[in-house]
Amino acid sequence: MKIFLIGMMGSGKSTLGEMVSNILSIPFIDIDNEIEKSENMKIKDIFEKKGEKYFRVIESSYLEKLTQKNGPFVVSTGGGIILNSKNRYLLHNENTFYLKVSPNELKKRVHLENRPLLKNNRDNIIEIYQQRKELYEEFETIDITNLNEWESVAKIIYKLNIEKDLEVSSSFQNVRIQSNALKHIPDNNIIFLSEKVNQLYGSFFPQKKLILPNGEKTKDISYVLKAYEYLLENNVSRSDTLIGIGGGTITDFSGFVGTTYKRGMNFSFYPTTLLGQIDASIGGKNGIDFKRYKNVVGTINLPNKVIIDPISLLSLEDKLFLEGLIEGFKMCLIAGGDFYNFFKDNLELLLKRNLDKLSWFIKRSVEEKLRIVEKDFNDTGLRSSLNLGHTFGHAFEAITGISHGLSVGWGLIKEVEYFKEKNYLQKNYYLEIIELLEKLLPENIRKIQTNSKEMIHYIANDKKIGERKKIKMPILNSPGNVIIKEIDISEFFEIL
Ligand SMILES: NC(=O)c1ccc[n+]([C@@H]2O[C@H](COP(=O)([O-])OP(=O)(O)OC[C@H]3O[C@@H](n4cnc5c(N)ncnc54)[C@H](O)[C@@H]3O)[C@@H](O)[C@H]2O)c1
């Protein structure tokens, strides 16, 4: 596949081109950079010393060579490339996308440095935009004016119609990983989704939908009542299918409504956050919050299908993406073996959201969670190994108010420190795990110091252990070897 990005200076072609290259594991070529390298001069200097005409001739010859070259690769072109009719002709025969940004936004984004046509005045960009607008709009247009980089890159990748499936091996829950699945949702279903997901992807599914607030707010009884009303108003029957599209809040909520409406209707999930894909949509726990208690009202019931579209993860904000990776890393520690090694070898690519690596990471995380859930569907014991990192993480979350996923990351760091101190975990594993967690967790979170007394008080109350002072906790002996052990919480004083 060859991809050409065109658009005004400042629209982000180079940054987005490089992101696309990392996501698809294909080379990235920036024509302006190539010209600077071959001329050994900045663009501004080429314009000044040799003139714009000279630059345009070299630019066109680069483009021509690239159109003749075999792919795959992604190319970022210079803003003025479309001024030449032969260039436009060549680009029309390729996968070319115009990254459209409104002139006022461009004025804010563009740097004056190395932009000879702006002549040190940002206002000139408006005139250049007006002159080129119609030529750009001859091409497939992606309006990224109000989108951040990750949201923009998601729009580009969805335009490529990548069709890739990955099998999740489980006879217990029906889960498929299918790139582009969001674009193929059957149109005779009722959809529940969050505002953000609707804003980004709502145009893919024009069918009837109930748009719910972003985040935890949705998991409230008032929205459950609204959902029942919505289903009744639309004459939804038990044999219809309710589809939840969104993060863990939407899948928890849709599963709960789907299980209780008319004593249970068909429901499926299209989870769109990493946490939703590897955790919340897997294992059948559905529910809502009540009063101050999280997930206190709920059901255990598997959805008919879970269809995971890894491309949707590209638009996640960094924090949410990291939270999912941390939860998945916990799953790697529990699984050990090939999954742990894969994570160690591919963390850099995972952080760059490489789609092949992400799909494999999702597959293995899901399989690992299903392996555990299958043995303990009703949550009577074994599932508690999934609480690795959560004993300290929950207390940290409650005390600092920092989000769940990041708190679990902090909890994992402190727990592995404890396991090493007590000789449960060998030092070489400890060092390896800490190195990985340092890449996953932002430094400002890692460095937060807690008050031991407050933490231990919280842990004792949370687990309702009263005077006994002992809690059951998952202990990591090595990646792939987690045991549940009774621990005297006074041991935590040295660590927390
Ligand atoms: N049922 C279970 O076993 C289980 C397990 C773990 C977590 N959970 C639940 O999951 C919930 C947390 O889920 P979450 O972390 O996915 O948060 P979330 O569902 O609140 O989503 C976070 C934000 O991301 C937005 N979003 C969703 N998909 C997006 C996308 N593709 N691009 C950009 N933005 C997107 C959402 O609109 C929301 O604003 C909690 O309520 C937790 O209790 C349940």
Ligand as a Chemical Component Dictionary entry (heavy atoms), coordinates in Angstrom:
data_LIG
# 
_chem_comp.id                   LIG 
_chem_comp.type                 NON-POLYMER 
_chem_comp.pdbx_formal_charge   0 
_chem_comp.three_letter_code    LIG 
# 
loop_
_chem_comp_atom.comp_id 
_chem_comp_atom.atom_id 
_chem_comp_atom.alt_atom_id 
_chem_comp_atom.type_symbol 
_chem_comp_atom.charge 
_chem_comp_atom.model_Cartn_x 
_chem_comp_atom.model_Cartn_y 
_chem_comp_atom.model_Cartn_z 
_chem_comp_atom.pdbx_ordinal 
LIG N1  N1  N 0  -17.012 -5.717 33.637 1  
LIG C1  C1  C 0  -15.751 -5.865 33.933 2  
LIG O1  O1  O 0  -15.250 -6.976 34.122 3  
LIG C2  C2  C 0  -14.896 -4.639 34.026 4  
LIG C3  C3  C 0  -13.489 -4.774 34.083 5  
LIG C4  C4  C 0  -12.716 -3.625 34.114 6  
LIG C5  C5  C 0  -13.329 -2.372 34.099 7  
LIG N2  N2  N 1  -14.682 -2.258 34.054 8  
LIG C6  C6  C 0  -15.347 -0.950 34.048 9  
LIG O2  O2  O 0  -14.893 -0.224 32.919 10 
LIG C7  C7  C 0  -15.083 1.161  33.184 11 
LIG C8  C8  C 0  -13.902 1.937  32.681 12 
LIG O3  O3  O 0  -13.814 1.742  31.284 13 
LIG P1  P1  P 0  -12.895 2.652  30.335 14 
LIG O4  O4  O 0  -11.569 2.836  30.949 15 
LIG O5  O5  O -1 -13.012 2.069  28.992 16 
LIG O6  O6  O 0  -13.554 4.101  30.421 17 
LIG P2  P2  P 0  -14.852 4.739  29.770 18 
LIG O7  O7  O 0  -15.799 3.752  29.268 19 
LIG O8  O8  O 0  -15.329 5.725  30.755 20 
LIG O9  O9  O 0  -14.244 5.521  28.528 21 
LIG C9  C9  C 0  -13.360 6.594  28.764 22 
LIG C10 C10 C 0  -13.563 7.714  27.733 23 
LIG O10 O10 O 0  -13.098 7.275  26.468 24 
LIG C11 C11 C 0  -14.035 7.626  25.470 25 
LIG N3  N3  N 0  -13.809 6.702  24.374 26 
LIG C12 C12 C 0  -14.255 5.439  24.229 27 
LIG N4  N4  N 0  -13.760 4.902  23.120 28 
LIG C13 C13 C 0  -12.969 5.842  22.549 29 
LIG C14 C14 C 0  -12.168 5.862  21.374 30 
LIG N5  N5  N 0  -12.062 4.805  20.596 31 
LIG N6  N6  N 0  -11.492 7.003  21.087 32 
LIG C15 C15 C 0  -11.566 8.070  21.898 33 
LIG N7  N7  N 0  -12.292 8.111  23.025 34 
LIG C16 C16 C 0  -12.992 6.996  23.329 35 
LIG C17 C17 C 0  -15.353 7.499  26.184 36 
LIG O11 O11 O 0  -16.382 8.189  25.509 37 
LIG C18 C18 C 0  -15.001 8.115  27.535 38 
LIG O12 O12 O 0  -15.039 9.518  27.449 39 
LIG C19 C19 C 0  -15.313 1.303  34.673 40 
LIG O13 O13 O 0  -16.645 1.630  34.908 41 
LIG C20 C20 C 0  -14.994 -0.077 35.223 42 
LIG O14 O14 O 0  -15.760 -0.388 36.359 43 
LIG C21 C21 C 0  -15.462 -3.386 34.019 44 
# 
loop_
_chem_comp_bond.comp_id 
_chem_comp_bond.atom_id_1 
_chem_comp_bond.atom_id_2 
_chem_comp_bond.value_order 
_chem_comp_bond.pdbx_ordinal 
LIG N1  C1  SING 1  
LIG C1  O1  DOUB 2  
LIG C1  C2  SING 3  
LIG C2  C3  SING 4  
LIG C2  C21 DOUB 5  
LIG C3  C4  DOUB 6  
LIG C4  C5  SING 7  
LIG C5  N2  DOUB 8  
LIG N2  C6  SING 9  
LIG N2  C21 SING 10 
LIG C6  O2  SING 11 
LIG C6  C20 SING 12 
LIG O2  C7  SING 13 
LIG C7  C8  SING 14 
LIG C7  C19 SING 15 
LIG C8  O3  SING 16 
LIG O3  P1  SING 17 
LIG P1  O4  DOUB 18 
LIG P1  O5  SING 19 
LIG P1  O6  SING 20 
LIG O6  P2  SING 21 
LIG P2  O7  DOUB 22 
LIG P2  O8  SING 23 
LIG P2  O9  SING 24 
LIG O9  C9  SING 25 
LIG C9  C10 SING 26 
LIG C10 O10 SING 27 
LIG C10 C18 SING 28 
LIG O10 C11 SING 29 
LIG C11 N3  SING 30 
LIG C11 C17 SING 31 
LIG N3  C12 SING 32 
LIG N3  C16 SING 33 
LIG C12 N4  DOUB 34 
LIG N4  C13 SING 35 
LIG C13 C14 SING 36 
LIG C13 C16 DOUB 37 
LIG C14 N5  SING 38 
LIG C14 N6  DOUB 39 
LIG N6  C15 SING 40 
LIG C15 N7  DOUB 41 
LIG N7  C16 SING 42 
LIG C17 O11 SING 43 
LIG C17 C18 SING 44 
LIG C18 O12 SING 45 
LIG C19 O13 SING 46 
LIG C19 C20 SING 47 
LIG C20 O14 SING 48 
# 
